[in-house]
Amino acid sequence: MKCLNRAQMEEFILEEAYAGAGLNIHVQNCSRCQALMAEVRQEQEAWSQALYPERLTDDFTRQVMASLTDVPIEPAVEENEPDTILLRKKRRSPFIRRAALAAACLLIVAAALTVYAQPSIADWVRSIFARDNAASDTGLLDARQIGLVQNPHVKVKDKGYTLEINEAVVDPIRIIMGVKITDPHGKPVVNEVDWSQVTVKDTKGIEVAQLHPFGGSPVIENVWSLLSDGGQSDTLTVEGKINQIGNKFSKRIVKGNWNFKFTLDMKQASELTKVTPLDQQYTTPEGLHIEMEKIVRTPSGVRLDLSTSLDEKAKSRSSGLPWEKQELGFHFEDEQGNVISRVEADRSWSTYGMAPPKRALKSDQVRWAYTFTYLPYDQKKLRFVMDSYTIPIHSDGAISFTPQEVNDHPVTFKDQGDMIRLSGFQIGQDPNYQEKKVAGLISMTGTFTNGFNQDEWVLRDQDGNEYPIDFRGTVQMGKIREANGDPGFIVEGLTALPEKATLIRKVTDKWYSNVNWSFDLPKGEPIKGLENVNPEDYWEAP
């Protein structure tokens, strides 16, 4: 696996718990990535100290004290009183005292404004453009650069809680806004609102987005969505009906009214959007037909539209199965062969990908929409390279064994390049249910060249009865997938060990890599103001 760059490392640190297992392993065992991680963490700590110092700097204190030169002061009379500045009891004009204090206050405000005006700190404080949040989202930063940030001016209060929305970005690809919620003490509240209560509708009243939280900071929550059908509307209306702050994981639930409604202008972003048609088709040796449709370049990113379908032989292998639950693997590379962006067929890692692809089944086609924050086909010559894909197919791999003996004599299932070691079989509590319910529990470990998500397994006893199997454990993605059971295979409905058993895989999430297809992308027309944007300029900014 290729080492991470700075932007990817920042994203990895923020989302480490959700990163692919293969990526976690690489970072843990790569000295270069470990060094970069330490450097990034140190930088983030420096930012934290700069933004949230435990005390005012000595220089700032000197400036305040200098402004009070003409005002005699003395320590507090009582040691147990709070630390305060006391004016002497000597008779002095109240006007002079007020003027001195006013000067001190003005100095404090001016100093604060000076600090905030510094670009790096201002960028950190701004909600959806926080450095730790937007560093790898070059599309979002592009949108800001050409002036597409809108201010909804939302501020609603109830029960002491305040909800504010002061920044939003929208174009034909996506909508994203930063939401700040504070409690009666002014402390931030995040991840405690059900954003499904917010609707986004076009001018015809059709709902075009389903909002959900994604990223943010301990102060600001990012709420966003990809737009369906490219957001074909000059305006979008966002309406929230928020009647509760808190959920089952919160310390408290507060009922109230934090409703809001505002309109976002799409016209400027739509006028800047560029569409590049793609006239390329390919059929893999196993019968998957791929038809490239277009690339859409918007101020905040790039969307790749394509469709897939199956020939007759491929249809027969997946007849009656959810064949639309396929996954595609491909990458874009420059003339030197450097990978610019990659999508893995197992979705364990996608560079510059905003989210998993949107997939819709229409008739006998699967329509795909992949979105990227960075794909500079309008600046340099890029090539699309198809790597692999997965699709569920019928299969009949099997192994027969004696359940009572497998604890002492493990057996190995082998099929289509996959190997699974069965090392234990017992009857116990079904972990998928809280109430008392028994099931067969098979301890297993495995390595797969194929996928695993769409597999279907059953256990057949000596009398021909079949029991469905569920899997509970972890699967580490990568070229070789590793499965570890916890407890492993759960044989649902099995209440006693059978005398004989046969483990059968009826459906395989088949992985194909025998593809040989690539083509050059036509050079797209750049968006005015973003002709020579380099993401490194954003990432390395002070």
VEXDREN-2710 file (C-alpha; in Angstrom, 1 decimal):
% VEXDREN-2710
k/r/px/py/pz
1/MET/0.0/0.0/0.0
2/LYS/1.2/3.5/-0.9
3/CYS/2.3/5.8/1.9
4/LEU/-0.1/8.6/2.9
5/ASN/0.6/12.2/2.1
6/ARG/0.0/15.0/4.6
7/ALA/-3.6/15.6/3.7
8/GLN/-4.5/11.9/3.8
9/MET/-2.7/11.6/7.2
10/GLU/-4.7/14.4/8.6
11/GLU/-7.9/12.7/7.5
12/PHE/-6.7/9.3/8.8
13/ILE/-6.0/10.8/12.3
14/LEU/-9.6/12.3/12.4
15/GLU/-11.3/9.2/11.1
16/GLU/-8.9/6.5/12.3
17/ALA/-11.7/4.4/13.9
18/TYR/-13.4/4.2/10.5
19/ALA/-10.4/3.7/8.3
20/GLY/-10.0/0.4/6.5
21/ALA/-8.1/-2.3/8.5
22/GLY/-5.5/-2.6/5.8
23/LEU/-4.8/1.1/6.0
24/ASN/-4.5/0.8/9.8
25/ILE/-2.0/-2.0/9.6
26/HIS/0.1/-0.1/7.0
27/VAL/0.3/3.0/9.2
28/GLN/1.2/1.0/12.2
29/ASN/4.0/-0.8/10.5
30/CYS/5.4/1.9/8.2
31/SER/8.2/4.1/9.8
32/ARG/7.6/6.9/7.2
33/CYS/3.9/7.1/8.0
34/GLN/4.6/6.9/11.7
35/ALA/7.0/9.8/11.5
36/LEU/4.5/11.8/9.4
37/MET/1.7/11.0/12.0
38/ALA/3.9/12.3/14.8
39/GLU/4.6/15.5/12.9
40/VAL/0.9/16.1/12.1
41/ARG/-0.2/15.4/15.7
42/GLN/2.5/17.9/16.9
43/GLU/1.2/20.5/14.5
44/GLN/-2.4/19.9/15.6
45/GLU/-1.4/20.3/19.2
46/ALA/0.4/23.6/18.4
47/TRP/-2.8/24.8/16.7
48/SER/-4.8/23.8/19.8
49/GLN/-2.5/25.7/22.1
50/ALA/-2.6/28.8/19.8
51/LEU/-6.4/28.8/19.7
52/TYR/-7.2/27.8/23.2
53/PRO/-4.3/29.0/25.5
54/GLU/-4.7/28.3/29.2
55/ARG/-3.7/31.9/30.0
56/LEU/-3.1/35.2/28.2
57/THR/0.4/35.7/26.9
58/ASP/2.8/37.9/28.9
59/ASP/3.0/40.3/26.0
60/PHE/-0.8/40.7/26.0
61/THR/-0.8/41.3/29.7
62/ARG/2.0/44.0/29.4
63/GLN/-0.1/45.8/26.8
64/VAL/-3.2/45.9/29.1
65/MET/-1.1/47.0/32.1
66/ALA/0.6/49.8/30.0
67/SER/-2.9/51.2/29.2
68/LEU/-3.5/51.6/32.9
69/THR/-0.3/53.5/33.6
70/ASP/-2.2/56.5/34.9
71/VAL/-4.4/54.4/37.1
72/PRO/-2.9/53.5/40.5
73/ILE/-3.7/50.0/41.5
74/GLU/-3.1/47.8/44.5
75/PRO/-3.6/44.2/45.4
76/ALA/-6.9/42.8/46.7
77/VAL/-7.4/43.5/50.4
78/GLU/-8.3/39.9/51.3
79/GLU/-6.3/36.9/50.1
80/ASN/-9.3/34.8/49.7
81/GLU/-11.0/37.3/47.4
82/PRO/-10.9/36.8/43.7
83/ASP/-8.0/38.2/41.8
84/THR/-9.2/41.6/40.7
85/ILE/-7.8/45.0/39.9
86/LEU/-8.8/47.6/42.5
87/LEU/-8.6/51.4/42.2
88/ARG/-7.1/53.2/45.1
89/LYS/-9.5/55.0/47.4
90/LYS/-7.7/58.2/46.6
91/ARG/-10.2/60.7/45.2
92/ARG/-10.0/60.7/41.5
93/SER/-12.3/61.7/38.7
94/PRO/-14.8/59.0/37.9
95/PHE/-14.5/60.0/34.3
96/ILE/-10.7/59.2/34.3
97/ARG/-11.4/55.8/35.9
98/ARG/-14.0/55.0/33.3
99/ALA/-11.8/56.2/30.4
100/ALA/-8.9/54.1/31.6
101/LEU/-11.1/51.0/31.9
102/ALA/-12.6/51.7/28.5
103/ALA/-9.2/52.0/27.0
104/ALA/-8.3/48.6/28.5
105/CYS/-11.4/47.0/27.1
106/LEU/-10.8/48.5/23.7
107/LEU/-7.3/47.1/23.8
108/ILE/-8.6/43.6/24.7
109/VAL/-11.1/43.8/21.8
110/ALA/-8.6/45.1/19.4
111/ALA/-6.1/42.4/20.4
112/ALA/-8.8/39.7/19.9
113/LEU/-9.7/41.1/16.5
114/THR/-6.1/41.2/15.5
115/VAL/-5.6/37.6/16.4
116/TYR/-8.8/36.5/14.6
117/ALA/-7.8/38.5/11.5
118/GLN/-4.7/36.3/11.0
119/PRO/-5.7/34.1/8.0
120/SER/-4.5/30.8/9.5
121/ILE/-6.4/31.2/12.8
122/ALA/-9.5/32.7/11.0
123/ASP/-9.5/29.7/8.7
124/TRP/-9.3/27.4/11.7
125/VAL/-12.2/29.1/13.5
126/ARG/-14.5/29.2/10.5
127/SER/-16.8/26.2/10.8
128/ILE/-16.7/24.1/7.7
129/PHE/-13.3/25.4/6.7
130/ALA/-11.5/24.4/9.9
131/ARG/-8.0/23.3/9.0
132/ASP/-8.4/19.9/10.7
133/ASN/-11.7/19.4/8.9
134/ALA/-11.3/20.8/5.3
135/ALA/-7.6/20.1/4.7
136/SER/-8.2/17.1/2.5
137/ASP/-11.5/18.5/1.0
138/THR/-9.9/20.5/-1.7
139/GLY/-13.3/20.8/-3.5
140/LEU/-14.8/22.7/-0.5
141/LEU/-11.8/25.0/-0.4
142/ASP/-12.1/25.6/-4.2
143/ALA/-15.7/26.6/-3.7
144/ARG/-14.7/29.2/-1.1
145/GLN/-11.9/30.5/-3.3
146/ILE/-14.4/31.6/-6.0
147/GLY/-16.9/33.0/-3.5
148/LEU/-19.6/30.4/-3.2
149/VAL/-20.0/30.4/0.6
150/GLN/-23.5/31.6/1.6
151/ASN/-24.6/32.8/5.0
152/PRO/-28.1/31.6/5.9
153/HIS/-28.2/33.9/8.9
154/VAL/-29.9/31.3/11.1
155/LYS/-29.9/31.8/14.8
156/VAL/-32.8/30.3/16.9
157/LYS/-33.0/30.0/20.7
158/ASP/-35.2/27.9/23.0
159/LYS/-34.8/26.4/26.4
160/GLY/-31.4/28.1/26.7
161/TYR/-30.0/26.3/23.6
162/THR/-29.0/28.2/20.5
163/LEU/-28.7/26.8/17.0
164/GLU/-26.7/28.7/14.4
165/ILE/-26.0/28.2/10.7
166/ASN/-23.7/30.9/9.2
167/GLU/-22.0/29.0/6.4
168/ALA/-23.2/26.8/3.6
169/VAL/-21.9/25.7/0.2
170/VAL/-24.0/24.2/-2.5
171/ASP/-23.5/23.3/-6.2
172/PRO/-24.9/20.5/-8.5
173/ILE/-22.9/17.9/-6.6
174/ARG/-23.5/18.5/-3.0
175/ILE/-24.7/20.7/-0.1
176/ILE/-22.8/21.2/3.1
177/MET/-23.3/23.5/6.0
178/GLY/-21.8/24.1/9.4
179/VAL/-24.1/24.0/12.4
180/LYS/-23.2/25.3/15.9
181/ILE/-25.3/24.4/18.9
182/THR/-24.6/25.7/22.4
183/ASP/-26.2/24.8/25.7
184/PRO/-27.3/27.4/28.3
185/HIS/-23.7/27.7/29.6
186/GLY/-22.4/28.4/26.1
187/LYS/-20.8/25.0/25.8
188/PRO/-20.9/23.3/22.3
189/VAL/-23.3/20.4/21.6
190/VAL/-22.5/18.1/18.8
191/ASN/-23.9/14.8/17.5
192/GLU/-27.2/15.2/19.4
193/VAL/-29.6/16.2/16.6
194/ASP/-31.5/14.0/14.2
195/TRP/-30.8/15.7/10.9
196/SER/-33.4/13.7/9.1
197/GLN/-35.8/16.3/10.4
198/VAL/-34.3/18.7/7.9
199/THR/-35.5/18.7/4.3
200/VAL/-33.8/20.1/1.2
201/LYS/-36.3/20.7/-1.7
202/ASP/-35.9/22.2/-5.2
203/THR/-38.2/24.8/-6.8
204/LYS/-40.8/22.1/-7.6
205/GLY/-41.0/21.0/-4.0
206/ILE/-39.2/17.7/-4.7
207/GLU/-36.8/16.5/-1.9
208/VAL/-33.3/16.2/-3.4
209/ALA/-31.1/15.4/-0.4
210/GLN/-31.1/13.5/2.8
211/LEU/-28.8/15.3/5.3
212/HIS/-26.5/13.5/7.7
213/PRO/-23.5/14.6/9.9
214/PHE/-20.0/14.1/8.5
215/GLY/-16.9/15.3/10.3
216/GLY/-16.6/18.7/11.9
217/SER/-15.0/19.6/15.2
218/PRO/-15.8/19.6/18.9
219/VAL/-17.5/22.9/18.3
220/ILE/-19.0/22.7/14.8
221/GLU/-21.0/19.9/13.3
222/ASN/-20.8/19.4/9.5
223/VAL/-24.1/18.4/7.9
224/TRP/-24.1/17.5/4.3
225/SER/-25.5/15.4/1.4
226/LEU/-24.8/14.5/-2.2
227/LEU/-27.5/15.9/-4.4
228/SER/-29.7/13.5/-6.5
229/ASP/-29.9/14.1/-10.2
230/GLY/-27.3/16.9/-10.1
231/GLY/-29.5/19.4/-8.3
232/GLN/-31.4/20.7/-11.3
233/SER/-32.7/23.8/-9.6
234/ASP/-31.8/27.5/-9.4
235/THR/-32.6/27.5/-5.7
236/LEU/-32.9/25.0/-2.9
237/THR/-35.0/25.5/0.2
238/VAL/-33.7/24.1/3.5
239/GLU/-36.2/23.6/6.2
240/GLY/-35.6/22.2/9.7
241/LYS/-38.2/21.1/12.2
242/ILE/-36.0/20.4/15.2
243/ASN/-38.0/19.7/18.3
244/GLN/-35.4/17.8/20.3
245/ILE/-31.7/18.1/21.3
246/GLY/-30.3/14.9/22.7
247/ASN/-30.7/11.2/22.0
248/LYS/-30.5/7.9/23.8
249/PHE/-26.8/8.3/24.3
250/SER/-27.1/11.8/25.7
251/LYS/-27.0/12.8/29.4
252/ARG/-30.3/14.6/28.9
253/ILE/-32.9/15.2/26.3
254/VAL/-34.3/18.7/25.8
255/LYS/-37.6/19.3/24.0
256/GLY/-38.1/22.6/22.3
257/ASN/-38.5/24.5/19.0
258/TRP/-35.4/25.2/16.9
259/ASN/-37.2/25.4/13.6
260/PHE/-35.6/27.3/10.7
261/LYS/-36.0/27.8/7.0
262/PHE/-33.8/29.4/4.4
263/THR/-33.1/29.5/0.7
264/LEU/-29.7/28.8/-1.1
265/ASP/-28.9/30.1/-4.5
266/MET/-27.7/27.5/-7.0
267/LYS/-27.5/29.8/-10.1
268/GLN/-23.9/30.9/-9.9
269/ALA/-22.6/27.4/-9.1
270/SER/-24.7/25.9/-11.9
271/GLU/-23.4/28.4/-14.4
272/LEU/-19.8/27.5/-13.5
273/THR/-20.4/23.7/-13.8
274/LYS/-18.7/22.0/-16.8
275/VAL/-19.8/18.7/-18.4
276/THR/-17.5/16.6/-20.4
277/PRO/-19.1/13.7/-22.4
278/LEU/-17.4/10.3/-22.4
279/ASP/-17.8/7.9/-25.3
280/GLN/-16.1/4.8/-24.0
281/GLN/-17.4/1.2/-23.6
282/TYR/-15.9/-2.1/-22.5
283/THR/-17.1/-5.7/-21.8
284/THR/-15.0/-7.8/-19.4
285/PRO/-14.1/-11.4/-20.3
286/GLU/-16.7/-12.5/-17.7
287/GLY/-19.5/-10.4/-19.3
288/LEU/-19.7/-7.2/-17.3
289/HIS/-20.5/-4.3/-19.7
290/ILE/-19.3/-0.9/-18.7
291/GLU/-20.5/2.3/-20.4
292/MET/-18.9/5.6/-19.5
293/GLU/-21.3/8.6/-19.7
294/LYS/-19.8/11.9/-18.5
295/ILE/-17.6/13.8/-16.1
296/VAL/-19.2/16.7/-14.3
297/ARG/-16.9/19.4/-12.9
298/THR/-18.5/21.7/-10.3
299/PRO/-16.8/24.3/-8.0
300/SER/-16.7/21.8/-5.1
301/GLY/-15.7/18.6/-6.9
302/VAL/-16.0/16.1/-9.8
303/ARG/-18.6/13.5/-10.5
304/LEU/-18.1/10.5/-12.7
305/ASP/-21.3/9.0/-14.2
306/LEU/-21.3/5.5/-15.8
307/SER/-23.5/2.4/-16.0
308/THR/-22.9/-1.3/-15.9
309/SER/-25.0/-4.3/-17.2
310/LEU/-24.5/-8.1/-17.7
311/ASP/-24.5/-10.2/-20.8
312/GLU/-26.5/-13.4/-20.9
313/LYS/-23.8/-15.7/-19.4
314/ALA/-23.1/-13.3/-16.6
315/LYS/-26.8/-13.0/-15.9
316/SER/-27.1/-16.8/-15.5
317/ARG/-24.3/-16.8/-12.9
318/SER/-26.2/-14.2/-10.9
319/SER/-29.8/-15.2/-11.7
320/GLY/-32.1/-14.4/-8.8
321/LEU/-29.3/-12.7/-6.8
322/PRO/-28.8/-9.0/-5.9
323/TRP/-26.4/-8.6/-8.9
324/GLU/-26.6/-4.9/-8.6
325/LYS/-24.6/-5.1/-5.4
326/GLN/-21.4/-5.2/-7.4
327/GLU/-18.4/-3.0/-6.6
328/LEU/-15.9/-1.5/-9.1
329/GLY/-12.2/-0.9/-8.7
330/PHE/-10.4/1.6/-10.9
331/HIS/-7.9/4.5/-10.7
332/PHE/-6.8/7.6/-12.6
333/GLU/-3.2/8.2/-13.4
334/ASP/-1.1/10.9/-15.0
335/GLU/1.3/10.6/-17.9
336/GLN/4.1/9.5/-15.6
337/GLY/2.0/6.7/-14.2
338/ASN/1.4/8.4/-10.8
339/VAL/-2.0/7.5/-9.3
340/ILE/-4.1/10.6/-8.9
341/SER/-7.2/9.0/-7.4
342/ARG/-8.2/5.4/-6.7
343/VAL/-11.4/3.5/-5.9
344/GLU/-11.0/0.0/-4.5
345/ALA/-13.5/-2.7/-5.3
346/ASP/-13.8/-3.5/-1.6
347/ARG/-14.2/0.2/-0.7
348/SER/-11.5/-0.1/1.9
349/TRP/-9.8/3.0/0.6
350/SER/-10.8/5.7/-1.8
351/THR/-8.5/8.7/-2.4
352/TYR/-10.3/12.0/-2.8
353/GLY/-13.6/10.2/-2.7
354/MET/-16.4/12.2/-0.9
355/ALA/-18.5/9.2/-0.1
356/PRO/-19.4/5.7/-1.3
357/PRO/-20.8/5.9/-4.8
358/LYS/-24.5/6.5/-5.4
359/ARG/-25.9/3.4/-7.1
360/ALA/-29.4/3.0/-8.7
361/LEU/-30.9/0.0/-10.5
362/LYS/-32.8/1.0/-13.6
363/SER/-34.2/-1.8/-15.7
364/ASP/-31.2/-4.0/-16.5
365/GLN/-28.6/-1.4/-15.7
366/VAL/-26.8/-0.1/-12.6
367/ARG/-26.3/3.6/-12.8
368/TRP/-23.3/4.8/-10.9
369/ALA/-22.2/8.3/-9.7
370/TYR/-18.7/8.6/-8.1
371/THR/-17.8/11.9/-6.5
372/PHE/-14.2/13.2/-5.9
373/THR/-12.9/16.3/-4.3
374/TYR/-10.0/16.4/-6.6
375/LEU/-9.6/15.1/-10.2
376/PRO/-7.6/17.6/-12.3
377/TYR/-8.6/16.3/-15.8
378/ASP/-9.0/20.0/-16.7
379/GLN/-5.3/20.7/-15.9
380/LYS/-3.4/17.7/-17.0
381/LYS/-3.7/14.6/-19.1
382/LEU/-5.2/11.8/-17.1
383/ARG/-6.0/8.1/-17.9
384/PHE/-8.8/6.0/-16.6
385/VAL/-7.7/2.4/-15.7
386/MET/-10.1/-0.4/-14.8
387/ASP/-8.6/-2.7/-12.1
388/SER/-11.2/-5.1/-10.8
389/TYR/-14.8/-5.7/-9.7
390/THR/-16.9/-7.9/-7.5
391/ILE/-20.3/-9.4/-8.1
392/PRO/-22.3/-12.1/-6.3
393/ILE/-22.6/-15.4/-8.2
394/HIS/-24.0/-18.8/-7.5
395/SER/-21.5/-21.4/-6.1
396/ASP/-21.5/-24.8/-4.5
397/GLY/-18.2/-25.0/-2.6
398/ALA/-18.6/-27.4/0.4
399/ILE/-16.9/-29.4/3.1
400/SER/-18.3/-32.3/5.2
401/PHE/-17.1/-32.9/8.8
402/THR/-18.0/-34.3/12.1
403/PRO/-19.0/-31.5/14.5
404/GLN/-18.0/-33.4/17.7
405/GLU/-14.4/-33.9/16.3
406/VAL/-13.7/-30.5/14.9
407/ASN/-12.5/-29.1/18.2
408/ASP/-9.6/-31.5/18.3
409/HIS/-9.2/-31.9/14.5
410/PRO/-9.8/-28.6/12.6
411/VAL/-10.9/-28.8/9.0
412/THR/-10.2/-26.4/6.1
413/PHE/-12.8/-25.3/3.5
414/LYS/-11.2/-24.5/0.1
415/ASP/-13.0/-22.9/-2.8
416/GLN/-12.2/-20.5/-5.6
417/GLY/-9.0/-19.4/-4.0
418/ASP/-10.5/-18.9/-0.5
419/MET/-9.5/-20.9/2.6
420/ILE/-11.5/-21.1/5.9
421/ARG/-10.2/-23.0/8.9
422/LEU/-13.0/-24.4/11.2
423/SER/-11.5/-25.0/14.7
424/GLY/-14.5/-25.4/17.0
425/PHE/-18.2/-26.2/17.0
426/GLN/-20.6/-25.7/20.0
427/ILE/-24.2/-24.9/20.9
428/GLY/-24.5/-21.6/22.8
429/GLN/-26.2/-18.3/23.1
430/ASP/-27.0/-16.6/19.8
431/PRO/-25.1/-13.2/20.1
432/ASN/-27.5/-11.6/17.7
433/TYR/-30.3/-11.8/20.3
434/GLN/-30.6/-10.4/23.8
435/GLU/-33.2/-12.8/24.9
436/LYS/-32.2/-16.4/25.5
437/LYS/-31.8/-18.1/22.1
438/VAL/-29.4/-20.9/21.2
439/ALA/-27.5/-21.4/17.9
440/GLY/-24.6/-23.3/16.6
441/LEU/-21.3/-21.4/17.0
442/ILE/-18.4/-22.3/14.6
443/SER/-15.0/-20.9/15.4
444/MET/-13.3/-19.9/12.1
445/THR/-10.5/-17.9/10.5
446/GLY/-10.1/-17.4/6.8
447/THR/-8.3/-15.7/4.0
448/PHE/-10.1/-14.6/0.8
449/THR/-9.2/-13.5/-2.6
450/ASN/-12.9/-13.0/-3.3
451/GLY/-15.1/-10.5/-1.6
452/PHE/-17.1/-11.6/1.5
453/ASN/-19.9/-9.1/2.0
454/GLN/-22.4/-10.8/-0.3
455/ASP/-21.5/-14.4/0.5
456/GLU/-24.3/-16.8/1.5
457/TRP/-23.6/-19.8/3.7
458/VAL/-25.7/-22.7/5.0
459/LEU/-25.1/-25.8/7.2
460/ARG/-26.7/-29.1/6.1
461/ASP/-27.1/-31.9/8.7
462/GLN/-27.2/-35.6/8.0
463/ASP/-31.0/-35.6/7.5
464/GLY/-30.7/-32.9/4.7
465/ASN/-32.0/-30.0/6.9
466/GLU/-30.4/-26.7/6.0
467/TYR/-29.7/-23.9/8.5
468/PRO/-28.8/-20.3/7.4
469/ILE/-25.5/-19.0/8.6
470/ASP/-24.6/-15.5/9.7
471/PHE/-21.1/-14.2/10.2
472/ARG/-20.0/-12.2/13.2
473/GLY/-16.4/-11.1/13.4
474/THR/-13.9/-8.8/11.6
475/VAL/-12.8/-8.8/8.0
476/GLN/-9.6/-7.0/7.1
477/MET/-9.8/-5.7/3.5
478/GLY/-7.0/-5.6/1.0
479/LYS/-5.8/-7.7/-1.9
480/ILE/-6.1/-10.7/0.6
481/ARG/-9.0/-10.4/3.0
482/GLU/-8.6/-11.9/6.4
483/ALA/-11.6/-13.0/8.5
484/ASN/-11.6/-13.6/12.2
485/GLY/-14.7/-15.0/13.9
486/ASP/-16.2/-13.5/17.0
487/PRO/-17.6/-16.1/17.5
488/GLY/-17.5/-16.7/13.7
489/PHE/-20.2/-18.6/11.8
490/ILE/-23.6/-18.5/13.6
491/VAL/-25.8/-21.4/12.6
492/GLU/-29.3/-20.0/13.2
493/GLY/-32.0/-22.3/14.5
494/LEU/-29.5/-25.1/15.4
495/THR/-30.2/-26.4/18.9
496/ALA/-28.0/-29.5/19.1
497/LEU/-24.9/-30.7/17.4
498/PRO/-25.6/-32.9/14.4
499/GLU/-23.8/-36.2/13.9
500/LYS/-22.6/-35.1/10.4
501/ALA/-22.6/-31.6/8.9
502/THR/-21.7/-30.0/5.5
503/LEU/-20.7/-26.4/5.3
504/ILE/-21.9/-25.0/1.9
505/ARG/-21.2/-21.6/0.3
506/LYS/-24.2/-21.0/-2.0
507/VAL/-23.2/-17.5/-3.1
508/THR/-19.7/-16.1/-3.6
509/ASP/-19.0/-12.4/-3.7
510/LYS/-16.8/-13.1/-6.7
511/TRP/-13.7/-10.9/-7.3
512/TYR/-12.5/-10.5/-10.9
513/SER/-9.2/-8.9/-11.8
514/ASN/-8.9/-10.2/-15.4
515/VAL/-9.7/-6.8/-16.9
516/ASN/-7.6/-5.0/-19.4
517/TRP/-9.1/-1.6/-20.2
518/SER/-8.0/2.0/-20.0
519/PHE/-8.5/5.2/-21.9
520/ASP/-7.4/8.8/-21.9
521/LEU/-9.8/11.3/-20.5
522/PRO/-10.7/14.2/-22.7
523/LYS/-9.3/17.4/-21.3
524/GLY/-12.0/19.4/-19.6
525/GLU/-12.7/23.1/-19.6
526/PRO/-11.4/24.7/-16.4
527/ILE/-13.6/26.7/-14.1
528/LYS/-12.8/30.3/-14.1
529/GLY/-10.7/31.1/-11.0
530/LEU/-9.6/27.5/-10.5
531/GLU/-7.4/27.1/-13.6
532/ASN/-4.2/26.3/-11.8
533/VAL/-5.3/25.0/-8.4
534/ASN/-3.0/22.6/-6.7
535/PRO/-4.2/20.9/-3.5
536/GLU/-0.8/21.1/-2.0
537/ASP/-1.3/24.9/-1.9
538/TYR/-4.2/24.3/0.4
539/TRP/-2.6/21.6/2.5
540/GLU/0.7/23.4/3.1
541/ALA/-0.8/26.8/3.8
542/PRO/0.3/28.4/7.1
END
